[in-house]
Amino acid sequence: MPQPETAVLATPDNDELHLDWYRQGSDRLAIVSHGLEGHSRRPYVLGLARALMADGWDVLAWNFRSCGGVMNRQPRFYHSGATEDLHTVVSHALEGHYSNLFLSGFSMGGNLTLLYLGQQGERVDSRISSAVAYSVPADLAGSADMLALPSRKIYMQRFLKDLHGKMQEKARRFPDLIDVTGFETIRNFHEFDNRYTAPLHGFRDAQDYWASCSALFRLKDIRVPALMVNAVDDPFLSARCFPEGRKVLGAYVTVEAPKWGGHVGFVELARDGYYWSERRALGFLSRINGSS
């Protein structure tokens, strides 16, 4: 992979988003969104970017607020429904010469991508052609329940450790708004989202946040071909993250549920060195866009 060209994009609320551009003069651009507590240079992001570039696409991988090693300026950070930030990135990209935009996301970034397209509905820019999302917690409440299970404790502890560090820095910058006293008693997303995510982002509580930001409820409104790939053995996903039927999916969304893959772990290396997930994206794009 070449080194990216980095850029800082201002947001309407006086914050900033950090971008990694991989340009090679294409008129087609893929925008890739990472997962919870991830960043734009995670192996799964770079792997997809490499495959897309080999297929002739420019790639833009972006960091959610507070991710990528730079703390953002505002008290708020990121959440599963922060589609206004994805819209800022998409709008910025569309100011360029691109005639074809492909959106992809992993885990939380997958929910964000599909929720955004659902919110756009009939208004979606005609240059946005398609989307692929992997390991999508489309039912946020159900995924929070799954991660609260004792058998998922190792994952939950890792997330909370990373989030604790961020909230400590936020508390130092905004002591009147954010208090980390007793953070170590938080055990799951029910407690974290109730205490931090919901109030910092204008939601009543965790349940309101999850209901408002779950892509599951907006899939039927999507108006571009979109593929959601969720592995049956994904430890983060509830049964409702595998929706069926056109009443829920609408006319444009397809769900695939391979037996294996875990959470963002669709490895299965082939001779070309690509992961299964990367080859699946290229196959989908070839069918939808006729890309080489």
Backbone as CSV, one residue per row, in Angstrom:
resi,resn,N_x,N_y,N_z,CA_x,CA_y,CA_z,C_x,C_y,C_z
1,MET,0.829,-1.200,0.000,0.000,0.000,0.000,0.863,1.250,0.000
2,PRO,0.543,2.231,-0.822,1.245,3.507,-0.743,0.862,4.243,0.532
3,GLN,1.696,5.170,0.933,1.343,6.019,2.069,0.212,6.948,1.653
4,PRO,-0.767,7.158,2.532,-1.878,8.033,2.160,-1.492,9.501,2.188
5,GLU,-2.260,10.272,1.453,-2.194,11.722,1.558,-3.197,12.124,2.640
6,THR,-2.697,12.706,3.724,-3.581,13.031,4.840,-4.184,14.424,4.661
7,ALA,-5.374,14.601,5.219,-6.060,15.886,5.143,-6.936,16.042,6.379
8,VAL,-7.205,17.281,6.722,-8.096,17.600,7.834,-9.308,18.320,7.263
9,LEU,-10.485,17.798,7.566,-11.727,18.352,7.034,-12.516,19.002,8.157
10,ALA,-12.838,20.280,7.988,-13.615,20.997,8.998,-15.070,20.557,8.962
11,THR,-15.685,20.489,10.127,-17.109,20.165,10.228,-17.895,21.454,10.481
12,PRO,-19.199,21.445,10.223,-20.009,22.655,10.433,-20.036,23.148,11.873
13,ASP,-19.724,22.285,12.837,-19.777,22.686,14.251,-18.389,22.950,14.829
14,ASN,-17.471,23.380,13.974,-16.133,23.770,14.420,-15.356,22.610,15.026
15,ASP,-15.441,21.481,14.386,-14.617,20.337,14.762,-13.862,19.906,13.509
16,GLU,-13.206,18.760,13.567,-12.437,18.334,12.402,-12.436,16.814,12.277
17,LEU,-12.351,16.367,11.033,-12.246,14.955,10.706,-10.935,14.722,9.972
18,HIS,-10.254,13.640,10.301,-8.946,13.352,9.711,-9.090,12.267,8.650
19,LEU,-8.610,12.575,7.457,-8.826,11.742,6.281,-7.515,11.169,5.743
20,ASP,-7.611,9.957,5.200,-6.508,9.342,4.455,-6.963,9.156,3.012
21,TRP,-6.309,9.843,2.099,-6.629,9.736,0.672,-5.620,8.819,-0.025
22,TYR,-6.136,7.946,-0.870,-5.297,7.133,-1.752,-5.770,7.438,-3.173
23,ARG,-5.084,8.352,-3.819,-5.507,8.821,-5.141,-4.610,8.239,-6.233
24,GLN,-5.238,7.862,-7.336,-4.478,7.402,-8.502,-5.133,7.892,-9.791
25,GLY,-5.878,8.992,-9.682,-6.445,9.609,-10.870,-7.714,8.985,-11.383
26,SER,-8.380,8.198,-10.566,-9.613,7.546,-10.996,-10.794,8.511,-10.908
27,ASP,-11.851,8.219,-11.660,-13.092,8.985,-11.507,-14.070,8.237,-10.613
28,ARG,-13.594,7.127,-10.012,-14.401,6.343,-9.067,-13.750,6.399,-7.683
29,LEU,-14.547,6.636,-6.661,-14.015,6.761,-5.300,-14.773,5.849,-4.347
30,ALA,-14.032,5.122,-3.517,-14.603,4.332,-2.426,-14.331,5.036,-1.109
31,ILE,-15.360,5.224,-0.300,-15.224,5.818,1.035,-15.412,4.700,2.060
32,VAL,-14.401,4.502,2.920,-14.397,3.382,3.860,-14.477,3.897,5.285
33,SER,-15.428,3.347,6.060,-15.652,3.740,7.461,-15.266,2.577,8.381
34,HIS,-14.445,2.867,9.383,-13.937,1.836,10.295,-14.947,1.504,11.402
35,GLY,-14.540,0.644,12.314,-15.417,0.199,13.388,-15.188,0.920,14.704
36,LEU,-15.936,0.503,15.719,-15.854,1.085,17.061,-14.427,1.039,17.594
37,GLU,-13.932,2.187,18.014,-12.575,2.329,18.536,-11.513,1.863,17.535
38,GLY,-11.866,1.901,16.252,-10.890,1.616,15.217,-10.305,2.897,14.662
39,HIS,-9.710,2.791,13.488,-9.165,3.967,12.817,-8.936,3.626,11.352
40,SER,-8.502,4.605,10.597,-8.422,4.460,9.139,-7.283,3.573,8.664
41,ARG,-6.401,3.139,9.569,-5.272,2.313,9.138,-5.292,0.924,9.766
42,ARG,-6.454,0.519,10.204,-6.612,-0.849,10.667,-6.413,-1.809,9.489
43,PRO,-5.907,-3.014,9.741,-5.654,-3.950,8.638,-6.860,-4.206,7.754
44,TYR,-8.057,-4.286,8.337,-9.229,-4.568,7.503,-9.544,-3.393,6.581
45,VAL,-9.277,-2.173,7.017,-9.466,-1.002,6.160,-8.427,-0.997,5.045
46,LEU,-7.168,-1.204,5.417,-6.090,-1.170,4.423,-6.220,-2.307,3.414
47,GLY,-6.687,-3.468,3.869,-6.857,-4.587,2.957,-7.900,-4.285,1.890
48,LEU,-9.035,-3.729,2.310,-10.068,-3.378,1.340,-9.575,-2.260,0.423
49,ALA,-8.872,-1.286,0.996,-8.347,-0.186,0.185,-7.393,-0.703,-0.888
50,ARG,-6.536,-1.643,-0.520,-5.578,-2.204,-1.480,-6.307,-2.912,-2.622
51,ALA,-7.313,-3.701,-2.278,-8.068,-4.432,-3.303,-8.812,-3.468,-4.229
52,LEU,-9.390,-2.431,-3.653,-10.134,-1.464,-4.460,-9.214,-0.677,-5.382
53,MET,-8.033,-0.318,-4.875,-7.090,0.406,-5.720,-6.631,-0.463,-6.887
54,ALA,-6.407,-1.735,-6.628,-6.018,-2.644,-7.704,-7.124,-2.779,-8.744
55,ASP,-8.350,-2.519,-8.321,-9.500,-2.585,-9.228,-9.778,-1.234,-9.887
56,GLY,-8.913,-0.256,-9.637,-9.035,1.017,-10.338,-9.718,2.141,-9.596
57,TRP,-9.984,1.943,-8.299,-10.666,2.970,-7.520,-9.679,3.850,-6.760
58,ASP,-10.010,5.123,-6.597,-9.405,5.932,-5.537,-10.097,5.544,-4.232
59,VAL,-9.419,5.753,-3.115,-9.990,5.371,-1.817,-9.827,6.518,-0.827
60,LEU,-10.868,6.748,-0.044,-10.831,7.708,1.062,-11.243,6.973,2.328
61,ALA,-10.292,6.777,3.231,-10.577,6.187,4.537,-10.555,7.312,5.560
62,TRP,-11.596,7.396,6.370,-11.688,8.527,7.291,-11.797,8.047,8.737
63,ASN,-11.418,8.927,9.649,-11.463,8.646,11.079,-12.647,9.338,11.729
64,PHE,-13.386,8.583,12.536,-14.447,9.195,13.327,-13.828,10.183,14.313
65,ARG,-14.633,11.091,14.819,-14.130,12.055,15.804,-13.516,11.319,16.998
66,SER,-12.318,11.717,17.374,-11.516,11.190,18.486,-10.725,9.948,18.097
67,CYS,-10.885,9.459,16.864,-10.157,8.261,16.424,-8.964,8.646,15.550
68,GLY,-8.043,7.725,15.388,-6.871,7.970,14.555,-5.754,8.690,15.276
69,GLY,-5.822,8.729,16.614,-4.734,9.314,17.395,-4.841,10.796,17.659
70,VAL,-5.942,11.427,17.221,-6.126,12.865,17.449,-7.470,13.086,18.133
71,MET,-7.454,13.702,19.308,-8.705,13.986,19.996,-9.396,15.169,19.330
72,ASN,-10.693,15.033,19.133,-11.441,16.123,18.502,-11.710,17.260,19.479
73,ARG,-12.190,18.376,18.955,-12.280,19.602,19.742,-13.547,19.711,20.595
74,GLN,-14.644,19.178,20.113,-15.920,19.337,20.791,-16.096,18.313,21.921
75,PRO,-17.016,18.581,22.853,-17.294,17.585,23.896,-17.776,16.257,23.315
76,ARG,-18.575,16.307,22.264,-19.067,15.090,21.627,-17.914,14.342,20.989
77,PHE,-18.118,13.059,20.728,-17.087,12.293,20.023,-17.725,11.609,18.812
78,TYR,-17.924,10.323,18.815,-18.569,9.652,17.688,-19.627,8.710,18.245
79,HIS,-20.524,8.294,17.388,-21.482,7.270,17.799,-22.025,6.584,16.550
80,SER,-22.823,5.560,16.743,-23.271,4.700,15.645,-24.214,5.387,14.669
81,GLY,-24.714,6.558,15.035,-25.635,7.265,14.151,-25.148,8.640,13.734
82,ALA,-23.846,8.874,13.833,-23.294,10.197,13.505,-23.174,10.360,11.985
83,THR,-24.316,10.251,11.322,-24.326,10.309,9.859,-24.016,11.701,9.329
84,GLU,-24.151,12.717,10.173,-23.801,14.056,9.706,-22.315,14.140,9.375
85,ASP,-21.486,13.384,10.084,-20.053,13.383,9.779,-19.772,12.632,8.482
86,LEU,-20.435,11.507,8.282,-20.283,10.798,7.008,-20.780,11.670,5.858
87,HIS,-21.853,12.406,6.088,-22.367,13.298,5.045,-21.357,14.399,4.718
88,THR,-20.676,14.908,5.742,-19.635,15.912,5.516,-18.520,15.341,4.638
89,VAL,-18.128,14.096,4.905,-17.079,13.446,4.118,-17.550,13.211,2.685
90,VAL,-18.768,12.688,2.533,-19.310,12.421,1.201,-19.430,13.717,0.398
91,SER,-19.947,14.755,1.028,-20.114,16.038,0.336,-18.778,16.601,-0.107
92,HIS,-17.778,16.470,0.749,-16.426,16.929,0.410,-15.897,16.160,-0.799
93,ALA,-16.100,14.839,-0.794,-15.625,14.021,-1.911,-16.333,14.387,-3.208
94,LEU,-17.612,14.689,-3.122,-18.387,14.994,-4.323,-18.072,16.372,-4.903
95,GLU,-17.317,17.192,-4.164,-16.855,18.456,-4.719,-15.766,18.228,-5.770
96,GLY,-15.215,17.031,-5.790,-14.166,16.699,-6.751,-14.737,16.222,-8.068
97,HIS,-13.949,15.462,-8.790,-14.296,15.077,-10.156,-14.957,13.711,-10.235
98,TYR,-15.282,13.116,-9.106,-15.759,11.737,-9.110,-17.170,11.614,-9.669
99,SER,-17.339,10.590,-10.494,-18.660,10.323,-11.071,-19.306,9.095,-10.455
100,ASN,-18.560,8.370,-9.609,-19.067,7.131,-9.025,-18.512,6.991,-7.615
101,LEU,-19.393,6.973,-6.628,-18.990,6.792,-5.238,-19.523,5.469,-4.718
102,PHE,-18.647,4.712,-4.076,-18.989,3.450,-3.423,-18.725,3.632,-1.931
103,LEU,-19.672,3.246,-1.092,-19.517,3.382,0.354,-19.362,2.011,0.986
104,SER,-18.413,1.897,1.898,-18.225,0.637,2.615,-17.923,0.925,4.075
105,GLY,-18.320,-0.005,4.937,-18.065,0.180,6.354,-17.990,-1.150,7.073
106,PHE,-17.251,-1.141,8.170,-17.070,-2.329,8.984,-17.657,-2.107,10.370
107,SER,-18.448,-3.079,10.845,-19.002,-3.027,12.192,-19.810,-1.739,12.387
108,MET,-19.422,-0.913,13.347,-20.128,0.342,13.562,-20.134,1.211,12.301
109,GLY,-19.035,1.185,11.557,-18.975,1.930,10.302,-19.938,1.389,9.263
110,GLY,-20.248,0.095,9.350,-21.244,-0.488,8.470,-22.642,-0.013,8.821
111,ASN,-22.946,0.040,10.122,-24.241,0.570,10.545,-24.382,2.020,10.108
112,LEU,-23.315,2.790,10.301,-23.324,4.204,9.929,-23.587,4.375,8.435
113,THR,-22.942,3.556,7.620,-23.088,3.634,6.167,-24.519,3.338,5.741
114,LEU,-25.088,2.256,6.250,-26.443,1.873,5.854,-27.478,2.843,6.416
115,LEU,-27.267,3.318,7.645,-28.182,4.305,8.223,-28.170,5.580,7.388
116,TYR,-26.990,6.018,6.981,-26.867,7.215,6.153,-27.636,7.073,4.855
117,LEU,-27.463,5.943,4.197,-28.159,5.726,2.924,-29.667,5.644,3.136
118,GLY,-30.085,5.057,4.251,-31.506,5.016,4.553,-32.077,6.400,4.802
119,GLN,-31.320,7.228,5.505,-31.766,8.607,5.757,-31.806,9.422,4.473
120,GLN,-30.876,9.172,3.584,-30.863,9.888,2.314,-32.048,9.486,1.440
121,GLY,-32.384,8.203,1.454,-33.552,7.735,0.724,-33.552,8.170,-0.728
122,GLU,-34.675,8.743,-1.150,-34.820,9.192,-2.543,-33.906,10.368,-2.871
123,ARG,-33.411,11.064,-1.851,-32.577,12.253,-2.063,-31.108,11.906,-2.304
124,VAL,-30.770,10.623,-2.254,-29.365,10.223,-2.357,-28.761,10.748,-3.664
125,ASP,-27.541,11.242,-3.569,-26.852,11.765,-4.750,-26.719,10.677,-5.800
126,SER,-26.999,11.009,-7.044,-26.998,10.017,-8.120,-25.621,9.416,-8.367
127,ARG,-24.566,10.069,-7.883,-23.218,9.539,-8.064,-22.893,8.421,-7.073
128,ILE,-23.680,8.295,-6.008,-23.488,7.188,-5.062,-24.140,5.954,-5.660
129,SER,-23.318,4.973,-6.022,-23.815,3.842,-6.811,-24.157,2.618,-5.988
130,SER,-23.467,2.408,-4.858,-23.630,1.139,-4.156,-22.918,1.174,-2.810
131,ALA,-23.141,0.111,-2.025,-22.512,0.022,-0.703,-22.364,-1.437,-0.296
132,VAL,-21.304,-1.711,0.460,-21.121,-3.016,1.100,-20.743,-2.758,2.558
133,ALA,-21.424,-3.457,3.470,-21.153,-3.296,4.899,-20.936,-4.664,5.531
134,TYR,-19.927,-4.744,6.402,-19.550,-6.009,7.022,-19.747,-5.975,8.537
135,SER,-20.178,-7.115,9.084,-20.278,-7.291,10.538,-21.079,-6.156,11.181
136,VAL,-22.280,-5.931,10.654,-23.058,-4.740,10.997,-23.964,-4.981,12.206
137,PRO,-23.765,-4.245,13.303,-24.682,-4.328,14.446,-25.932,-3.497,14.159
138,ALA,-26.689,-3.927,13.161,-27.826,-3.131,12.684,-28.900,-2.964,13.753
139,ASP,-28.937,-3.882,14.693,-29.833,-3.801,15.855,-28.962,-3.458,17.062
140,LEU,-28.819,-2.177,17.335,-27.873,-1.735,18.359,-28.237,-2.237,19.753
141,ALA,-29.530,-2.244,20.074,-29.941,-2.723,21.392,-29.600,-4.205,21.549
142,GLY,-29.879,-4.986,20.515,-29.577,-6.412,20.573,-28.083,-6.675,20.659
143,SER,-27.294,-5.899,19.939,-25.841,-6.059,20.005,-25.303,-5.680,21.381
144,ALA,-25.881,-4.637,21.985,-25.481,-4.272,23.345,-25.797,-5.409,24.317
145,ASP,-26.932,-6.060,24.119,-27.286,-7.207,24.961,-26.289,-8.348,24.760
146,MET,-25.906,-8.594,23.517,-24.950,-9.671,23.244,-23.610,-9.399,23.921
147,LEU,-23.142,-8.162,23.830,-21.836,-7.829,24.403,-21.873,-7.755,25.930
148,ALA,-23.078,-7.700,26.496,-23.207,-7.698,27.955,-23.162,-9.113,28.536
149,LEU,-23.217,-10.135,27.670,-23.179,-11.513,28.150,-21.816,-11.835,28.771
150,PRO,-21.784,-12.652,29.815,-20.504,-13.019,30.440,-19.501,-13.604,29.446
151,SER,-19.993,-14.350,28.468,-19.087,-14.961,27.489,-18.428,-13.941,26.563
152,ARG,-18.931,-12.714,26.550,-18.366,-11.654,25.705,-17.530,-10.646,26.517
153,LYS,-17.267,-10.995,27.753,-16.617,-10.061,28.682,-15.277,-9.546,28.163
154,ILE,-14.508,-10.420,27.520,-13.184,-10.012,27.052,-13.279,-8.888,26.014
155,TYR,-14.299,-8.953,25.147,-14.483,-7.895,24.147,-14.927,-6.599,24.825
156,MET,-15.876,-6.736,25.739,-16.427,-5.557,26.398,-15.358,-4.829,27.209
157,GLN,-14.526,-5.581,27.884,-13.462,-4.962,28.687,-12.480,-4.191,27.813
158,ARG,-12.189,-4.735,26.637,-11.258,-4.052,25.739,-11.841,-2.725,25.256
159,PHE,-13.118,-2.756,24.858,-13.760,-1.518,24.424,-13.771,-0.490,25.557
160,LEU,-14.152,-0.926,26.735,-14.262,0.014,27.856,-12.902,0.574,28.269
161,LYS,-11.854,-0.229,28.158,-10.510,0.276,28.468,-10.132,1.414,27.527
162,ASP,-10.374,1.209,26.229,-10.061,2.254,25.251,-10.930,3.495,25.471
163,LEU,-12.217,3.278,25.711,-13.133,4.409,25.910,-12.835,5.154,27.207
164,HIS,-12.353,4.457,28.213,-12.003,5.112,29.485,-10.912,6.155,29.259
165,GLY,-9.894,5.781,28.483,-8.819,6.730,28.201,-9.334,7.974,27.498
166,LYS,-10.227,7.774,26.553,-10.781,8.922,25.824,-11.638,9.792,26.743
167,MET,-12.453,9.163,27.566,-13.329,9.945,28.440,-12.521,10.688,29.508
168,GLN,-11.394,10.133,29.919,-10.529,10.860,30.852,-9.999,12.140,30.207
169,GLU,-9.599,12.037,28.942,-9.115,13.232,28.255,-10.246,14.236,28.050
170,LYS,-11.423,13.747,27.706,-12.585,14.631,27.559,-12.898,15.332,28.879
171,ALA,-12.808,14.603,29.978,-13.111,15.173,31.295,-12.108,16.263,31.664
172,ARG,-10.850,16.092,31.263,-9.853,17.129,31.530,-10.170,18.402,30.738
173,ARG,-10.669,18.237,29.528,-10.973,19.397,28.684,-12.310,20.042,29.028
174,PHE,-13.256,19.217,29.461,-14.609,19.717,29.740,-15.084,19.225,31.107
175,PRO,-14.428,19.684,32.175,-14.750,19.157,33.516,-16.175,19.465,33.972
176,ASP,-16.779,20.503,33.424,-18.152,20.822,33.827,-19.182,19.934,33.130
177,LEU,-18.767,19.281,32.045,-19.700,18.461,31.262,-19.508,16.966,31.470
178,ILE,-18.267,16.565,31.709,-17.944,15.139,31.704,-17.224,14.759,32.997
179,ASP,-17.715,13.730,33.644,-17.158,13.234,34.898,-16.850,11.750,34.745
180,VAL,-15.623,11.357,35.033,-15.253,9.948,34.911,-15.164,9.251,36.267
181,THR,-15.608,9.912,37.317,-15.627,9.277,38.636,-16.456,7.996,38.581
182,GLY,-15.875,6.915,39.026,-16.595,5.645,39.051,-16.687,4.945,37.714
183,PHE,-15.926,5.399,36.725,-15.989,4.766,35.391,-15.695,3.269,35.481
184,GLU,-14.816,2.898,36.405,-14.417,1.484,36.482,-15.568,0.560,36.881
185,THR,-16.685,1.124,37.331,-17.845,0.293,37.673,-18.708,-0.017,36.439
186,ILE,-18.433,0.672,35.318,-19.202,0.425,34.095,-18.819,-0.945,33.534
187,ARG,-19.834,-1.728,33.203,-19.590,-3.098,32.754,-20.039,-3.372,31.313
188,ASN,-20.850,-2.488,30.747,-21.423,-2.794,29.431,-21.856,-1.510,28.744
189,PHE,-22.350,-1.643,27.505,-22.775,-0.474,26.740,-24.084,0.110,27.256
190,HIS,-24.889,-0.684,27.941,-26.090,-0.123,28.557,-25.682,1.022,29.493
191,GLU,-24.680,0.767,30.305,-24.228,1.767,31.284,-23.418,2.873,30.621
192,PHE,-22.525,2.513,29.703,-21.695,3.545,29.063,-22.550,4.491,28.224
193,ASP,-23.436,3.931,27.415,-24.246,4.775,26.541,-25.236,5.623,27.329
194,ASN,-25.757,5.098,28.420,-26.637,5.901,29.270,-25.889,7.078,29.892
195,ARG,-24.669,6.829,30.327,-23.916,7.864,31.047,-23.235,8.865,30.118
196,TYR,-22.738,8.401,28.965,-21.944,9.282,28.108,-22.526,9.489,26.701
197,THR,-22.688,8.417,25.948,-23.071,8.575,24.541,-24.386,9.332,24.395
198,ALA,-25.412,8.902,25.112,-26.730,9.525,24.951,-26.727,11.011,25.310
199,PRO,-26.315,11.409,26.520,-26.385,12.840,26.857,-25.466,13.735,26.033
200,LEU,-24.298,13.221,25.630,-23.365,14.052,24.864,-23.822,14.267,23.419
201,HIS,-24.748,13.420,22.952,-25.160,13.519,21.557,-26.647,13.779,21.387
202,GLY,-27.298,14.207,22.456,-28.673,14.676,22.338,-29.751,13.619,22.400
203,PHE,-29.433,12.440,22.951,-30.435,11.396,23.100,-30.922,11.335,24.553
204,ARG,-32.129,10.852,24.715,-32.730,10.802,26.052,-31.986,9.814,26.950
205,ASP,-31.695,8.647,26.417,-30.983,7.597,27.147,-30.467,6.589,26.132
206,ALA,-29.879,5.514,26.618,-29.302,4.523,25.715,-30.362,3.926,24.795
207,GLN,-31.532,3.632,25.326,-32.584,3.029,24.501,-33.011,3.971,23.376
208,ASP,-33.101,5.247,23.669,-33.451,6.233,22.647,-32.355,6.305,21.584
209,TYR,-31.120,6.303,22.025,-29.976,6.314,21.096,-30.011,5.092,20.188
210,TRP,-30.163,3.922,20.752,-30.155,2.695,19.951,-31.317,2.662,18.965
211,ALA,-32.492,3.071,19.416,-33.666,3.057,18.536,-33.506,4.044,17.380
212,SER,-32.904,5.194,17.676,-32.747,6.243,16.666,-31.660,5.917,15.654
213,CYS,-30.667,5.142,16.063,-29.452,4.989,15.259,-29.225,3.581,14.710
214,SER,-30.159,2.687,14.904,-30.026,1.342,14.351,-30.386,1.354,12.862
215,ALA,-29.466,0.925,12.031,-29.724,0.905,10.586,-30.887,-0.016,10.231
216,LEU,-31.158,-1.009,11.077,-32.217,-1.984,10.817,-33.527,-1.326,10.405
217,PHE,-33.840,-0.212,11.048,-35.145,0.417,10.832,-35.194,1.321,9.601
218,ARG,-34.024,1.506,8.950,-33.991,2.367,7.769,-33.563,1.637,6.507
219,LEU,-33.330,0.332,6.597,-32.885,-0.425,5.421,-33.874,-0.301,4.269
220,LYS,-35.152,-0.316,4.588,-36.188,-0.276,3.546,-36.186,1.037,2.781
221,ASP,-35.542,2.066,3.325,-35.513,3.381,2.679,-34.316,3.569,1.751
222,ILE,-33.384,2.619,1.755,-32.179,2.725,0.917,-32.563,2.602,-0.557
223,ARG,-31.924,3.428,-1.386,-32.270,3.466,-2.807,-31.084,3.205,-3.732
224,VAL,-30.011,2.611,-3.196,-28.907,2.138,-4.033,-28.627,0.690,-3.655
225,PRO,-28.109,-0.119,-4.581,-27.802,-1.509,-4.241,-26.833,-1.580,-3.058
226,ALA,-27.221,-2.324,-2.029,-26.410,-2.410,-0.816,-26.360,-3.858,-0.340
227,LEU,-25.174,-4.292,0.023,-24.957,-5.656,0.509,-24.504,-5.596,1.960
228,MET,-25.189,-6.336,2.836,-24.785,-6.453,4.234,-24.329,-7.883,4.472
229,VAL,-23.077,-8.047,4.915,-22.496,-9.371,5.139,-22.241,-9.550,6.632
230,ASN,-23.026,-10.412,7.266,-22.892,-10.696,8.696,-22.689,-12.188,8.901
231,ALA,-21.587,-12.554,9.530,-21.293,-13.967,9.761,-22.196,-14.533,10.853
232,VAL,-22.622,-15.767,10.656,-23.489,-16.421,11.638,-22.775,-16.569,12.981
233,ASP,-21.445,-16.730,12.957,-20.702,-16.922,14.210,-20.156,-15.617,14.795
234,ASP,-20.695,-14.478,14.371,-20.249,-13.187,14.903,-20.723,-13.043,16.354
235,PRO,-19.806,-12.903,17.319,-20.214,-12.854,18.725,-20.875,-11.540,19.136
236,PHE,-20.855,-10.530,18.250,-21.405,-9.224,18.605,-22.856,-9.046,18.161
237,LEU,-23.355,-9.931,17.316,-24.610,-9.662,16.625,-25.779,-10.467,17.182
238,SER,-26.911,-9.792,17.335,-28.155,-10.434,17.753,-28.862,-11.022,16.540
239,ALA,-29.904,-11.798,16.778,-30.664,-12.417,15.691,-31.249,-11.364,14.747
240,ARG,-31.608,-10.201,15.285,-32.220,-9.151,14.451,-31.207,-8.481,13.532
241,CYS,-29.935,-8.801,13.684,-28.911,-8.281,12.773,-28.840,-9.106,11.488
242,PHE,-29.745,-10.062,11.351,-29.827,-10.891,10.145,-31.242,-10.768,9.574
243,PRO,-31.636,-9.571,9.177,-33.032,-9.352,8.760,-33.364,-10.055,7.450
244,GLU,-34.619,-10.386,7.320,-35.126,-11.030,6.111,-36.422,-10.356,5.693
245,GLY,-36.777,-10.515,4.435,-38.068,-10.033,3.945,-38.009,-8.611,3.429
246,ARG,-38.726,-8.349,2.363,-38.692,-7.039,1.721,-39.325,-5.946,2.573
247,LYS,-40.197,-6.303,3.508,-40.774,-5.271,4.381,-39.701,-4.593,5.217
248,VAL,-38.686,-5.354,5.578,-37.580,-4.818,6.379,-36.441,-4.341,5.487
249,LEU,-36.096,-5.135,4.481,-34.920,-4.845,3.661,-35.198,-3.840,2.548
250,GLY,-36.444,-3.712,2.126,-36.727,-2.887,0.971,-36.275,-3.572,-0.311
251,ALA,-36.229,-2.811,-1.371,-35.949,-3.380,-2.687,-34.471,-3.434,-3.036
252,TYR,-33.614,-2.776,-2.259,-32.227,-2.589,-2.678,-31.198,-3.297,-1.800
253,VAL,-31.599,-3.791,-0.642,-30.636,-4.367,0.308,-30.660,-5.883,0.246
254,THR,-29.472,-6.466,0.190,-29.299,-7.913,0.246,-28.477,-8.263,1.482
255,VAL,-28.884,-9.294,2.191,-28.140,-9.767,3.356,-27.534,-11.126,3.041
256,GLU,-26.243,-11.257,3.308,-25.570,-12.544,3.202,-25.060,-12.935,4.582
257,ALA,-25.230,-14.222,4.928,-24.843,-14.689,6.261,-23.959,-15.926,6.147
258,PRO,-22.671,-15.729,5.826,-21.756,-16.874,5.787,-21.635,-17.512,7.177
259,LYS,-21.364,-18.798,7.212,-21.299,-19.496,8.503,-20.138,-19.018,9.358
260,TRP,-19.042,-18.655,8.701,-17.844,-18.264,9.440,-17.393,-16.861,9.034
261,GLY,-16.634,-16.254,9.920,-16.134,-14.916,9.673,-15.998,-14.121,10.948
262,GLY,-16.698,-14.587,12.012,-16.617,-13.872,13.283,-16.966,-12.409,13.099
263,HIS,-16.284,-11.554,13.850,-16.511,-10.112,13.725,-15.363,-9.501,12.948
264,VAL,-15.649,-9.067,11.737,-14.657,-8.485,10.824,-13.464,-9.432,10.672
265,GLY,-13.763,-10.716,10.484,-12.691,-11.701,10.381,-12.824,-12.607,9.180
266,PHE,-13.248,-12.048,8.051,-13.475,-12.846,6.841,-12.149,-13.089,6.125
267,VAL,-11.322,-13.932,6.699,-9.951,-14.045,6.218,-9.864,-14.892,4.953
268,GLU,-9.874,-16.208,5.077,-9.855,-17.130,3.930,-8.994,-16.601,2.780
269,LEU,-7.705,-16.566,3.012,-6.780,-16.043,2.007,-6.814,-16.858,0.717
270,ALA,-6.779,-16.146,-0.385,-6.708,-16.781,-1.705,-5.329,-16.515,-2.301
271,ARG,-5.093,-17.055,-3.489,-3.786,-16.885,-4.123,-3.453,-15.417,-4.374
272,ASP,-4.485,-14.604,-4.612,-4.226,-13.188,-4.873,-3.919,-12.399,-3.607
273,GLY,-3.966,-13.062,-2.441,-3.648,-12.395,-1.188,-4.808,-11.633,-0.575
274,TYR,-5.954,-11.634,-1.225,-7.100,-10.904,-0.698,-7.870,-11.751,0.308
275,TYR,-8.469,-11.084,1.282,-9.404,-11.751,2.172,-10.693,-12.044,1.398
276,TRP,-11.477,-12.971,1.918,-12.769,-13.281,1.303,-13.635,-12.031,1.196
277,SER,-13.627,-11.213,2.244,-14.468,-10.005,2.261,-14.075,-9.042,1.158
278,GLU,-12.777,-8.952,0.867,-12.304,-8.052,-0.178,-12.711,-8.556,-1.561
279,ARG,-12.586,-9.867,-1.776,-13.017,-10.424,-3.047,-14.532,-10.307,-3.213
280,ARG,-15.257,-10.416,-2.099,-16.710,-10.289,-2.180,-17.104,-8.870,-2.582
281,ALA,-16.408,-7.882,-2.055,-16.689,-6.492,-2.427,-16.425,-6.271,-3.909
282,LEU,-15.308,-6.785,-4.400,-14.978,-6.608,-5.815,-16.002,-7.305,-6.706
283,GLY,-16.444,-8.477,-6.290,-17.465,-9.178,-7.071,-18.771,-8.418,-7.114
284,PHE,-19.161,-7.855,-5.986,-20.394,-7.071,-5.915,-20.281,-5.832,-6.805
285,LEU,-19.159,-5.168,-6.714,-18.953,-3.966,-7.528,-18.939,-4.298,-9.013
286,SER,-18.354,-5.416,-9.369,-18.323,-5.814,-10.766,-19.731,-6.029,-11.298
287,ARG,-20.573,-6.630,-10.476,-21.954,-6.884,-10.905,-22.746,-5.594,-10.976
288,ILE,-22.568,-4.701,-10.005,-23.365,-3.479,-9.944,-22.873,-2.429,-10.927
289,ASN,-21.555,-2.238,-10.943,-20.985,-1.122,-11.708,-20.298,-1.534,-12.996
290,GLY,-20.095,-2.815,-13.191,-19.384,-3.247,-14.380,-17.914,-2.897,-14.328
291,SER,-17.349,-2.786,-13.092,-15.924,-2.450,-12.972,-15.102,-3.649,-13.379
292,SER,-13.893,-3.362,-13.809,-13.024,-4.449,-14.283,-12.472,-5.265,-13.134
